[in-house]
Amino acid sequence: MTSRVGSPSRRTENAWVITGPLALCAVLFSLLLGLTVRPALGDWPLTLLLTVAMIVAAMPTINVVVRRQALGITFTEIPLVVALYVLPPLSVVLAYTVATLVVQLRRKLLPAKLWFNVALAASATSLATVVYTLLPKPAGVGPGAWAVMLAAVGTHTLVALAAMVAVFTIVQSWQAGRELLRAAPPMLLGVTLNLFIGLLIIIALESTLWAVLLFAGLAIAFALVYDTYTQFIRQHRTLAEMYELTKAITESGSDSTLIDVLLVRIRSLMQAEYATLWLPAQGRHPEVLLSAQEGKPGLLDAALTPATLRDVAVARQETVTLGRGLGGSPEVREALGPNPAKDVIVVPLRSGKAVIGTLEVANRLGDTNFFRAPDVPVFETVAAHAAVALENSRLVDRLRHDAYHDALTKLPNRRRILAALAEAVRIRAPGEVVALLLFDVDRLRQVNEALGHAAGDKVLIEVADRLRGCVPSAALVGRAGGDEFLVTLRLESAEAAVELAGQLREQIRDEMVFDSLTLDVDTAVGVVVHPDHGDAPATLLQRVDVAATAAKAVPGSVQLYTPALESRSLHRLGLAGDLRNALDNGELEVYYQPKVTLRDRRLIGVECLARWEHPTHGAVAPADFVAVAEHTGQLGRLTEFVLREGLRHSRDWAHGGQSLAVAVNLSARTLLDQHFPEQIRDLLAEYGVPAQLLTLEIPEAGVLDGTERPIPTLRRLRDLGVRLSVDDFGTGSSSLAHLRRLPVHEVKVDHSFVQGMATDPGDLAIVNAVVTLSQQFGLTVVAEGVESELTLELLQDIGCEVGQGFLFSRPLPFERLEAWFGAQIDPESISSSELPRLRVVP
């Protein structure tokens, strides 16, 4: 494609290479005739009459278009035959040359073409006259005279054909000259027919001069038939071209070749030098300005005419025409200015009532040809077909784009990413892997619930923009759906993929402000690479999802896929149905882990922990079946089961003459159930357990998530008299100051900090800070994971009140809990007024 619309004027000037020799030949042959023939000139009235006849015969022209040039087939051989028979030789040359000059001046040709045609007429006629003069002429107008006339007219035709082939070759190319030779047989047939008609006229005139009237009537009738025939031929050709255009549009459909096919076919149909399509920018579609030029391969990204013409057509919403056969308003003529376009038709393209662009043709091929009024409705019909085809093409392109892109973020969707991944994995490059990264946005659900889905959409759009702005240029970024984004690209190794994932995560981490609320955008990232982790795109996508899920367990982490992760996911998936059966059949158990005061080691309660011994897999980790319960809608049944078991055993506890305090873990999701406080009240009443003996432990992430969602439920539970505890404190990103706004009674320090107190000063400082500040807020502090005497002493030194851990006891079934209690109790501590004191487990 080129952006230059060239002009053929310079190449047209090369016609002088042929014009000069032709003119020289005309002069030489004319001098030869003038010196050798007597009389060479004369019979001026008849010469004038035949000159007029030659001019009239040249008017009805059959045009044969070769490249950008139009070759005219006329009836001038008829008066030429008569002139050769009745006029002196130089009078024939003079009459034919003058007639040609008048006709060419009337057609307003360029100087180079004008003088080429005049020189050609003079040289061809003078040589034909020389041949006619030199050959012997038999008496009468019999076959001998016919042969002489055939030789003379044949010479005239061959000289003209040779000169035109030569000039076409010089001005355009040798292919144009070859095309003219291929078009020669119809031309020669026409010359032969003209010769026969001229001979008939001569024969008739030899019989009687009244034959002129017969031939005049025949000429008039022929002119009428010719006009009707040319209209029929033009209509037939137009219908054929319209059919071919419609067929080509249908075959090209909505692919990228539509505009090429459209413009080339329209240019051919209208016999124009240029066909131009202009579509303004619309949505994601950029502005289109393309032209098909005769003789130029491909399309030009420019137009011959100024943009003002297209603006006028769009503003008026009507066809704009300009040219010798079309007229044109002064405004349009002024807009065209000194433009090389001789005639132009600009038609607005309509989609309904809206104008979506313009279609135009410029410069009818051939200097003697112009667009005329009948061409306008034809072109408007073509433009209507083109508008429908283009609008359908854009519609299909829009549907195709929507099918492969996310409507919210405008990123490629899962389908497009899978297609790109399929293309990438087919090409193996040594020393490279195809990496697929999945970014899972944290806490998007909380944003949707607290601020509405519009805010959640803004978060997704912002993350998409940040991710798109910081990935390498070779990467493809897409949205997998929901809060997940995908990035795929080629890297050196899996380690490089993990490193890049970490860098991208850090670059897109930043505060996001919504009105007066500031959110922290963070993501968990899963990473897989081809070929290490699979060949099929669907497999890679499934495994990167597994890795991202594992990454959520550690906030803000990057997780490279390993087979162990998938084994755990498959294991959890298989547990879903088994868990339902286990709950139905009572196969789950509740274990109890004692909670004791650290200062005097008195038992103050137990934590209820669900346990599941699977008949096939054995002991199932609580984290696994709790996660399964959350994802399969069985969490409510599991929580109710633990509550009922804990409250029943609390009621049946007989030691010390009082019920046993129990603690039950809750999921953050449970706090979203507005009916949960009523369920707790009913269960306490059913089992007759005082509300203060039930502690509900909620993970830190569930109550300190930056929103107010759990607060109403927590207040209703506290109003019932139930104790509330923040579990696993310290593992999230919350501060102790957040505890002040929560209606809780207790804080449980996560075991990871407690177990590290004896060896890590940082963990000791954290536990010390939690204990100190919690006590200032009036909260009880429970230390989890107490496993050594040194840890116990450190906790006692900093003032921690309650602990639980293997130092005292592992989680036990209720029957073993009673046995353990009886074995560990200090008899001297038993009284009716205080809790039993325990001995330390050896």
N, C-alpha and C positions, 0 to 999 in steps of 0.2 A: 504494500500500500504506500502511496506517495501522497504528499500534501500539496503538490504543485499541479495546477491546471494549466497545461501548456497550450500554446497557440501554434497553428500550423503555418503561419504567414511566412516565416523564414524559409521553410521547406518549399512553399509554393513559389517563392521567388526563383527557385532552381529551375523552374519551367523555361527560363530564358535560354538554358542550354539547348533546348530543342527548338524554341521559337526562332532563334537567330538563324540556324541553318535552313529552317523552313522558309523564312522570309527571303533568304538569299536564293534558294531554289526557285521561289516564285518570280523573283526579279529576272533570273537568268532564263527561265523558260518563257517568260513574257517577252523578253528581248528577242529570243529566238523566233517566236511567233511573229513579232512585229517586223523582223528583218526578212523573213522567208515567205510570208503569206500576204497576198494582195487580193482584196482589201483586208487588213487586219481588224479594222473598226468600221462600224457603220450600222445602218438600219436602226436609228436611235429610238423611234417610237416603239418598235417591237422589243428593243432592248429594255426600255423602261417598263413595258408591260410584263415581260418575263421577270424582271427584277422584283416587281410587286408580287407576281405569282410566287417567286421563291420566298419572299418574306411571309406571305400568307401560309405557304406550305410548311414553314418552320414553326408556326405557332402551336398547332396540336402536337405535343411532344409526349412520347412514351419514355419514361425515365427508368433507367437501369442503374441502381445504386451499387457502387463498388467502393467498399470502405467508406470514407467520408465524402467521396466524389459521386456526382450524378451524371450519367452518360445519357444524352438525349438521342432517341431514335425518331427522326422526322420524315417528311415526305418530299424533301427538297430534291431528291433524285428525279422526280417526275418532271418538274420544269427544267432541270438540268439536261435531261435527255432531249426535250424539245428544243432547248437553246442550242445544244450541240448540232442539231439537225438544221436549224434555220438561221443562226446568227454567225457572224464572222468570229474567229477564234478569240481575239482579244476582247470582243464584246461579251463573250461567254464568261471569260475570267473576270471582267469588270463587273458584270451583273451579279455573279455568284458572290464575289468578294464584298461588294456593297451591301447586298442583302444580308450576308453574315454579320457585317459590321452593325447594321441597323438593329438586327435582332439581339446581338450581344449587348449593345448599348441600352436597349430597352430592358434587358434583364439585369442591368446594373452589376455586372461582374467586376471582380477585382482586376486591376490593370494587367497583371500577369496572365490571368485566364482569358481576358478579353483579347489581348494581342496574340496569344497562342492560337485561339480559335480562328482569328482573322488570317494569321499567317498560314495556318493549316488549310483553310478554305482556298486561299490564293494558290498555294503550292500544289495542292491536290488537283484543283481545277485546271491550272496551267499545264500540269503533266498529263492529265486526262485529255486535254485539248490537243496537246502535242501528239499523243497516241492516235487520237481520232483523225488528226490532219495527215499523219504520215501513212496510215493504213489506206489501201486502195478501197474506193467506194463503188460498189456495183450500182447499176441503174435501178431506180425504184426503191421500194422499202421491203424487199424480200428477205430471205434468210441471210444472205450475204451482208446486208445492211444491219441486220440484227446482231450478227457476230462482231462487226466493227463497233457497234454501240456497246455491246457487252464488254469488249476489251477496254473501251474508254472508261465506262462506269466502274468496271472491276478495278482498273488502275486507281481511279479516284478513291474507291473504298479501301483498297489495300494500303495506300499511302496514309489515309486517315487512321486506319486501325494500327498501323505500325507506329505512327507518331503518338497516338494515345497510349499505347502500351509502353513506349519509351518514357513519356512524361509521367505516367502513373508510377513507373518503376523508380524514377528519380525523385518525384515528390513524396511518395509514400514508401514503397518497398517492392522488392521483386515479387513478393507474394501477391501484391495488388495487381501487378502486371499480369501475373499468371491467372488471377481470377477474371481479369478482363478478357483474356484469351478464351477462357471457359465460357464467358457470356457472349462470345462472338457469333456462334451459329444462329441464334435468333435475329441478331442484327443483320447478318448476311442474307437471311431469308427475307427480311423486310426490304433490303436494297434490291433483291431480285424481283420482288413483287412490284416495287416502285418502277423498276426498269420495264417490266411488262406493261404496266399501265401507261408509261410514257410512250412506248412503241405503239400501243393501241391508239393513243391520241394522235400520233404522227400519221398512222395509217388512215384514221378517220378524217384528219384535216386534208390529206391528199385527195380524198374523195369529195368532200364538201366542207366549206368553212362553217356551215351551220352546225357542224358537229360540236363546235365550241359550246353551243347552248346545252347540248346533251351532257357534255362533260361537266359543265357548270352545275346543272341540276344534280348530276351524280356526286359532285363534290359536296354540295349542300346536304344531300341525303347521307353521304358518308360521314360528314361532320356530326350530324345528329346521332347516327348510329355509334360513332366513335365516342361521343360524350356519354351516351347511355352505357356503352360497353365499359368505358373507364370507371364509371360510377359502380357498375356491377362488380368489376374486378376489385375495386377498392373496398367495397363492402364485403366481398368474399374473403379478401385477404385480412380485413379487420376481424371478421368472425373467426377465421382460422387462428389468427394470432391471439384473440381473446380466449379461445379454447385452450391453446397451448399454454397461455399464461395461467389460467385457472388450474390446469392440470399440473403445471410446475409448482404452483403454490401448494396444491394439495399434497404432492409428493414430498416437497421439502418440509411440510408440516410446521412444527414449531422449533426446528433445530436452528443452528447458527447460520445456515446457508440461506435462510428465507430472504433476507435483504438483498444478498447477491443475486439470487434468482429473480427477485422482483424487479430490481433496477435494470438488469440486463434485458429481461423480457420487455419491459416497458419501453426502454430505449429502442429496441428493435421494432416493436409494434408501432411506435410513433415516428419511426425513421428520424430520430433525433440524434444530434451529436452528444448531448448530455442528458442524463436522467438523474435527478437529485431528490433524495429523501431527507427531510429535516424533522426530527422529533425533539422537542425541548426536554430538559431534565425533569424527571417525574419520580418522586420517591427515591428508591435506591438505584433507579436507572439513570445513567448520565445522559447528557445531550448527545444526539446522534446527528451528524451531517456527513452524508456519504453520497458520492456521485459515481455513476458508470459513464465512461467516455468511450466513444467509438474508437476502436483500434488499440485501447489500453487494457491490459489484463488487470484483474482485481478491481478494487474500488478506490476512489480518491476521497480523502477526508477533507474536502473543500468543495466549493460550488463556483460555477462560472458567474452567476449573478449575485448582486449584493443582498445582504440580509434584509434590506429595507423592503424588497418585494415580498418576502415571506411575512414580514411584519404587517404589511398592508393587507395581504390575504387573510391573515389571522384576525386582524382588527375588523375588517369588513365581513369576515366569514363568507366570502364569496370568491369565485374564480377571478384571477387577475391575468389579463392577456396583453401582449404587446408585440407588434410586428406588422409587416407590410400587409399581410392578409387578414390581420385581426384588429388593427387600429390600436387604441389604448388611450387612457386618460392622460392629460398633461402631468398629473401627479406621479403616475407610474413612469412616464417617460423621463421626468426629472429624477426619479429615484434610480432609474437605470443608468443615467448619465452616459459618459463615454465608454460604456461597457462593450466588449466584443460580441455580445449576444445580439443577433439580428432579429430573433423573435423568441418569445418566451410564453409558456402557459404555466401558471402556478395555481394549483387546486388545494384548498384546505382539506385535511383528512378529518373526518368526523366520527366520533363515537357517541351515538345518541345526539344530544344537542351540543356537546362539548367538542372543541377543536383540539385534536391531539398532535397536530403537526401539519406539514405541507408536503406535496409531491409536485415536482415540476419537471418540465422538459424544455430544452433550449436548443436553438439552431437546427432547423430542419435540414437534413442532409442534402447537399447540392446547392450551389449558389443560386440556381433558378427556382428552387423549391422553397415554399414558405408554409407555415401552419395557416390553416384557413378555418372559417367558422364551423364547418362540419367536424373538424378535428376536436373541437372543445367538448361536445357531449360525449364523444368516444373516450376522451381522456378522463372526464369526470366519472364515467362508468368504471374505468380502470382504477381510478383513485378510490372509489367506493369499495371495490373488491380488496384493494390493498389495505384500506383502513380496517376492514373486518379481519383480514389475515394478520395484520400487525397487532391488533388488539387481542386476538386469540392467542397469538404467540406470547405476548406479554402476560396474558392470563395464565397460560400453561407454565411459563417461566416463573410466575409468582407462586403458583401451586407447587411447582417442583421445589422452589426455594423454601416455601413454608413446610414442605414435607421433610426437608433436611435441616431445618433451622428451628431454634427455640424462639417462640413468639415473644417472650419477655426480654431476654438478654440479647437476642439476635445472633447468638452463637450457634455453631453447628450442633445438632442434637445427637442423641445416642446412635441413631441409624447412620448418620453421616460419619461419625467417629469410627464406627465399626467398618464402614466401607473404606475409609482412609487407612485403618489399621490392616484390613485385608490386603490392600495394595502394598503397604509397607512390608508386611511379613513375607510377601512373595519374592522379594528381592533380598537375597543374602549378601551382605557386605562383610568381608573379613575385618575383624577388629571392631565391629560395631554391633550394638543391640538396639532393638526397637523398644523404647520405654513407654509405659502407660502409667500415668500418675492420676490418682483420684483424690480430690480435695473435698472433704465433707465439712460443711460449715457448722460450727457448734452453736447450739442454743437458738436455732432459727424457729423452732416450734414455740419456744417461750416468747420470742418477739411477736410472732403471729397472734398468740393468745393475749399478750399484754397490750400490744399497740395496734393490732389489726393486720390483715394480710397486705394492705398497701405498704405498711412499713417493712414487712418481710420481703415484699417485692423490691423495695428500694435497697435493702441489704443485698439481695441477690444480684441486682444490677451493678451495685458498687463493687461487689466481689468480682463479678465478671470483668468489669473495666480494669480493676487493679491487676487481675490475673493476666488479662490480654496485654496490658501495658508492660509487664515485667518478664514475660516469657521470651526465650530466644526467638529470633525471626523465623527459624525453620520449624517451630512448634505449631501444632494445631490445637486450639483451645475449644472445648465444647462443653455443653451442659448435659449431663446424663439424666437429669430430672430431679425434681425436689430441690434438695440443698447440696447436690453433688455436681462437681465440675471435673472434667477430664482434660488431660494434656498428653499428647503423644508426640514423640520426636525420636530421632536417632542420636545415640550417645555412645561413649567408648565402652562403658561397662555398667553393671548393676550398681556398683559403688558410686559411679558418677551420677546415676539416676537418683539415688538416695540423697546424695549431696545437693543436687539441683532441687529436689523436692523440699529439702530443709531451707534452702535459700529462698525459694519462691514463697514458702509459708511465712518466712520472716518478712519478706518484702510486702506481702499483702496484709500483714498484721498491722493494724492501726486503728485509732479511735474513729468511730463513725457517729456523727451528731445528727439527731432527729429532734428538731425544735430545741427543747431544753434538756433532752435526754442524751447521754453519751454512752455508746455501746462499744465494746471491744470485739473486733472481728478476729476470730481464730478458727483454725481448721485442723482436722486430723487427716493425715495423708497416707494413702496406701500406694505401694509401688510394685509393679511387676515388669519383667523384661522378657522379650522374645530373643532367642529361643529357650532360655533357661526355664521359663515358667509355662510354656505351652506354645502351640503353633496356631490354633484356631482363635480368631478374634473374640468369639463368644466366651471361650475358656479364659482368655486373658482378662476379659471384663469381669467375669465371675470371680476370678481369683484376686483381682485388685480390689473388688468390693469386700472380699474376706479380709484382706490386709487392712483396708480402711476401718472396718469394724473393729479389728484388733487394736488399731491405733487409738480408737476412742477410749479404750481402757486407761490410757495414760494421756491426760489432756495435752493437746498440742504436739503429739508425737508423730514421727514418720516411721511407718512399718513396712519393711520389705517382706514380700510374701514368702512363706515357707510351707511345706506340706503339712506340718503340724497344725498350722492355723486352720487349714481346710478340714483336717481330721476332727478338730474340735467342733467346727461349724456343722459338719455332717452328723457328728455325735449329738449335738443339740437338736438338730432337725429331726433325728430319729426318736428323740425323747418326747416330742410333743404329744403323740398319741398315747405313749406309755404313761405320761404324767396324768393324763385325764383318767386313765384306768386306775392308776394308783390312788388318786383322790376318791374315785368311786368305791374302790375296794378297801380303803383304809390301810394302804400299804406304807404310808409315810409315818414317821415317828417324830416326836419332839424330844430333844435332849435339853438338858439344863446345865448352865455353867454358873457356879456360885459367884456372888458379888459380896465382898467383905470389906469391913472398915480396916484401913491400913494401920491405924494406931493401935487398936486392941484386938484386931482380927475377929470381929464378930460378924456373923452371917446376917446380911440385911436383905437378901433377895437373890433371885436367879434370872439369868437371861435365857429366854426360850429360843431354841435353834432347831429348825426343821432338818431332818435327815431322811435320806431315801436309799434303801438298799435294793437296787434293781436286780431282778432275777437273772438277767443275762450279763449286764455290765458291772455288777457289783455296786459298791458305794459310789453314788453320783455326787459330784461336788455341788454344794449349795449354789455357788455362783452360776453353774450351768442350768440347773432346773429352775432357779428363780428367773433367769433370763428367758428361758422357754416359757414360763408362766406369764411374763410380761408381754411377750410377743404373740402369745396365742390366746390372750383374754382369760387366763385361768388364775391371774394374780389374786383376784378377790376371793376365790375359793381357797387358795393356799393360805392367805392371810387369816381368813375366818377359821380354818382348821387349826392353825397355831394358836390363835386367840382362845378358842374353845378348850384346847388341851391345856393351855397354861392356866386359864381361869379355873378349870375343873380341878387341877392338881393344887392350885393355890387354896381352893376351898377345902380340899381333903387333907391339907398339911396339918399334922397334929402336934408337932413339936412346939413346945413353949406356950401352948394354949392359944396360939393366934395363927391367922392365915399367913401364907408365904407371899411376899411381894414378888411379882414377876414383871419382866421387861420383854416386849415383843418388838421386833424390827418391822418397820413399814417402808414401803417404796414411796418415792416422791409422788408417783402417779396416784397413789391411794389418797393423798391429800386433796386431789382434784375432785374426788367424789363427794358431793354435797350431802349425801345420805350417810356417810361414814360415821359422823358423831352419833346419829341416832342408833346406828348398829352397835356401837360401843356401849351406849346407855342400856340397850336391850340385853346385851350379853352380860353386863355387870349385874343387872337385875335378875337375869335367869340363873346365874350361878351364885348370887348372893355374896359377891366379893366387893369390899369397899373400893371406891374409885381410886383412893390414894395408894392402893397396893398394885395398881397397874401403871407401868411406865411404857410409853410408846417412843421408840427410838427412830428418829428420822435422819437419813444421811445429810451431811452438810450441804451437798449440792441441791438437795430437795427443798431446803428452807432458806438458803442464802444464795438464791439464783438471780438476785438483782431485781426481782419483781415482787408484787404484793399478793400474788395468787394464793400462797399457802396460809397467809395470816388469818383470814376469817375462820378457816377450819381449825387452826391451832387454838384460836381463842375460844371457839365452841367446845373443844376438847378440854381445855383448861377449866372452863366454866363447869364442866362435869366433875371436876376434881381429879382428873387423870394427870399424872406427872408426864412431862415432856422432856425428851433428851435429844441433843444434837450429836449424832453418831459420826465417827471417823473425822472428828474435827482436826483441821490442819492440812488435810489432803487437797482441799480446794484452794480457790484464790480469794476467799473472803477474809475480812479482818475481824478482830475481836469486837471492834466497835459496832459491827452489825448485830451482835447479839443483844444489844440494848433494846432494840425495837421488837424482839421476838418474845412471845409469852412462854418461855421455856424455863425449866427448873434445873437442868443438868447439862453438862458438857462432857463428852467422852473423848479423851485424847487418843488419837489413832495409835495402834500398837507399833507402827513403824518408828515413831518418835520415842515411845517408851522403851522399846528394846534397844535403841541406840544410845540411851542416856549414859550408860556406863562407859562407853567408848568414844562417843562423839560429843564434844562440848556444844556444838550447834544444836543437836537434839535436846540436850539438857537445858539449854537456854530457852528453846521453844516451849518445852513442857513447863518450865518455871514461869514464863510469861503468861501462858494460858492459865495456870493455877492462880497466879497472883491477880490477874485482871478479872477472872471469873469470880473469885471470892469477893472482889470489890463490887461486882454486879449482883452478888447474892446467889450465885449459882454453885451447885455441887459439881465437883470435878471427879470423874471416874477415869482411872488409868487402865487401858486395855493392854494385854500382853505382858503382865508381870510374871517373869519366869526365873528370877534369881533374887537371892537375898540382898545383893548389892543394889539392884534396881529398887527393891522394896525400901532399903534404907535411904536411898536418894529421894524417893518419893515422899517418905516420911519427913526428911529434912526440909523439903520445899513446901510442905503443908498439904499435900494431896490427901484427900479424905477417904476415897473408896477406890478399890482395885479389883481386877479379875484377871486370871491367867493361869497358866499351867503350874505356877508355884503353889497355888491353892488347889486347883482341880481342873481337869479337862472337862468338856461337856459330857454329861452322863444321862442315861435313861432315868426315868423317875424312880424306878425301883432301886437302882444302884445309887441314886442321889440320897435316898433315905439311909441306905447302908453306909455310904461314905460319911454322911452326917453323924450317924451314930458312932462310927469309928474315930472320927476326928474331933468330936466335941470334948471340951474340957469340963469334967463333972463339976468342978468347983464353981464354974461360971453359971450353972443352971439355977435360975430363980424365976419367980413369976413376974418380976418387974423389969428384967433386962434380957437382951438377946443373948443366945449362947455364944461363947467364945470358942474358936477353933484352934487346934494345934496346927503347926505348920506341917505340910506333907513332906516326908523325908525325900 
